[in-house]
């Protein structure tokens, strides 16, 4: 019954999601953590976009001859989420710059050591 | 005319006022502007609460687009109550903030501070008022992003790492939340909370819905710092500027608790899923652990601000415990504790902010002998501390009384005993500070300390006064809490 893509996109998204989450948890470098966070967020964007797809549907444009089109709502939602993601990344990176100025390092373990001293 | 647009004004006012701060830039003028705005928000929320109590649910369609396609603001007794908490704390924090900001934040950045404080308030109010699950996420991020910035204003460099860690945890939480919303949308095709609450029961407990509930719970659990997801909270509260700690401790976690109530009771309230997945039992276990771990860790903190942060974890435990009972008394106790804890903890952190302002630190050694130097500030600290313990005639007692009652109604003697034992732990950590304040000689720095300025004392006593007043005469708060609990469980079960 299920044709080629089937649930495969969802599997891909889940793998991507867990990769992102793993990077956030496992890496001690503050920049890498933000990269992981981005991968994690992007996988969620893909999740929304995947569920918007209507089989055989075109892009949701109002034009003659277009009867079946994909659901545009998730696209719009994700547009908002992308903006939020960009803001989060910018703020995160700005904090990393200031942490680097204050501590001279962006490695989690070294920061912990410096914090224990004070 | 204006009356019917109050729901949107509640959000638009602080949201639009925030960028204006960026234009004004002058520190004093910005402060006056921000204070004015928070003073305007408070009567709006009170008017909404009065209207809701009298006439029932208010529905406001944004741009005239009907739900479920448009976004609607839906105000019932519960979120009207939370709106009042948030705006009241905002209105008390602003006058208080001026003096602490003078010493804690460079003049060139003061206008940014107030911009962020207003944005944070707008975000929190938005989470509370909205009836749309995705809109809730957007406001969640508005409030979170501004609170990361607010925390990073702290003088200590550890404020930066605290803000960074909160950013990572907070973003994971918010992302979990949208995964949950996405799965719900996938299963139902709707984002409107009220609409979802009607569609989801029809679907039964399908796998997608179960996964959605799991993601939503974990995501919001991170935001409200429910044990074991609390790691960001102690440092964030400890190193943030005084005014920010007051504001966040009294509002941010409360609003997250509110969001969780919405998800578990409104959206999933009528689904058998709560029997398939014992969410309530899990909440109860985590709540009890949070109560004990929070209180125990608090007893050996040297930094008093950190001690109160851990005590907050315990208090969040009480709120969640109330919710986990799933009875009207239990849920009402949880809801009333939202208000009670906001008043007590806000007042306590304000007293500490005054100590930091006069003495320059909030470790135990800084507070030695301050009982004579700053009698009013210290008296407010003691009154707030008594509230944390749950001494009669304070709001803490009211919350615990109803929590114990709810436990006994269910026949859970053990839980009732645990609540009492946990209060005894609060005696220990509050007493440690009281002992230092009144029975130790003043340290060198404390010798020169004077009573806190009136602009800090008055807001502190407003909150502490509220925590005593509503402890003696709790009918108003309890009426609202019980009405809200009945409304939640009435169409739930």
Interface residues (C-beta under 8 A of the other chain):
Chain A: X17 X21 X24 X30 X33 X37 X40 X41 X44 X47 X48 X51 X74 X77 X80 X81 X84 X87 X88 X91 X92 X95 X96 X98 X99 X102 X103 X111 X115 X118
Chain B: X134 X137 X138 X141 X145 X148 X149 X152 X157 X158 X160 X161 X163 X164 X167 X168 X171 X172 X174 X175 X178 X179 X182 X185 X186 X191
